[in-house]
Amino acid sequence: MSFDVLEKLEAKILSAVDTIDLLQMEVEELKELNSQLGEENQQLKQSHTQLEQDNQQLKQQHEAWQDRLRVLLGKIDQVEESA
């Protein structure tokens, strides 16, 4: 009877070792995925920052064009008033 107990114990130990190996492989895969996602996140942050800068520059250009148009419209009004 002691032999049966040892066989069951051995089977449980082998099963536990297999489970541990699978879990270790899964942990390594998750670490790699986490690293990839971290790099992707950093790239997205950089893209976001660049887009914010581009947006600010476009807003400034838009305001400059509006100012130019106001000046031109003011000159047109002056010409019409003096005519």
C-alpha positions as CSV (number, residue, x, y, z in Angstrom):
1,M,0.0,0.0,0.0
2,S,2.9,2.3,0.6
3,F,4.0,1.9,-3.0
4,D,0.6,3.2,-4.2
5,V,0.9,6.2,-2.0
6,L,4.4,6.9,-3.4
7,E,3.1,6.5,-7.0
8,K,0.3,9.0,-6.3
9,L,2.7,11.4,-4.7
10,E,5.0,11.1,-7.7
11,A,2.2,11.8,-10.1
12,K,1.1,14.8,-8.1
13,I,4.7,16.1,-8.0
14,L,5.1,15.7,-11.7
15,S,1.8,17.4,-12.3
16,A,2.9,20.3,-10.1
17,V,6.3,20.6,-11.9
18,D,4.5,20.7,-15.3
19,T,2.1,23.3,-14.0
20,I,5.0,25.4,-12.7
21,D,6.8,25.1,-16.1
22,L,3.7,26.3,-17.9
23,L,3.2,29.2,-15.5
24,Q,6.8,30.2,-15.9
25,M,6.4,30.3,-19.7
26,E,3.3,32.3,-19.3
27,V,5.0,34.8,-17.0
28,E,7.8,35.2,-19.6
29,E,5.3,35.8,-22.4
30,L,3.5,38.3,-20.2
31,K,6.7,40.1,-19.4
32,E,7.5,40.3,-23.1
33,L,4.0,41.6,-23.9
34,N,4.3,44.1,-21.1
35,S,7.6,45.4,-22.5
36,Q,6.1,45.7,-26.0
37,L,3.1,47.6,-24.7
38,G,5.4,49.9,-22.7
39,E,7.3,50.7,-25.8
40,E,4.1,51.3,-27.8
41,N,2.8,53.5,-25.0
42,Q,5.9,55.6,-25.1
43,Q,5.6,56.0,-28.9
44,L,2.0,57.0,-28.5
45,K,2.9,59.6,-25.9
46,Q,5.6,61.0,-28.2
47,S,3.1,61.2,-31.1
48,H,0.5,62.8,-28.9
49,T,3.1,65.5,-27.8
50,Q,4.0,66.1,-31.4
51,L,0.4,66.4,-32.4
52,E,-0.2,68.9,-29.6
53,Q,2.7,71.0,-30.8
54,D,1.5,70.8,-34.4
55,N,-2.0,71.8,-33.3
56,Q,-0.6,74.8,-31.3
57,Q,1.4,75.9,-34.3
58,L,-1.6,75.7,-36.6
59,K,-3.7,77.7,-34.2
60,Q,-1.0,80.4,-34.2
61,Q,-0.9,80.4,-38.0
62,H,-4.7,80.6,-38.1
63,E,-4.7,83.6,-35.7
64,A,-2.0,85.3,-37.9
65,W,-4.1,84.9,-41.0
66,Q,-7.2,86.2,-39.2
67,D,-5.2,89.3,-38.1
68,R,-4.0,89.8,-41.7
69,L,-7.5,89.6,-43.0
70,R,-8.7,92.1,-40.5
71,V,-6.0,94.5,-41.5
72,L,-6.9,94.0,-45.2
73,L,-10.6,94.5,-44.5
74,G,-9.8,97.6,-42.5
75,K,-7.9,99.0,-45.5
76,I,-10.7,98.2,-47.8
77,D,-13.2,100.0,-45.5
78,Q,-10.8,103.0,-45.5
79,V,-10.7,103.0,-49.3
80,E,-14.5,102.8,-49.5
81,E,-15.0,105.6,-46.9
82,S,-12.6,107.9,-48.7
83,A,-14.2,107.2,-52.1
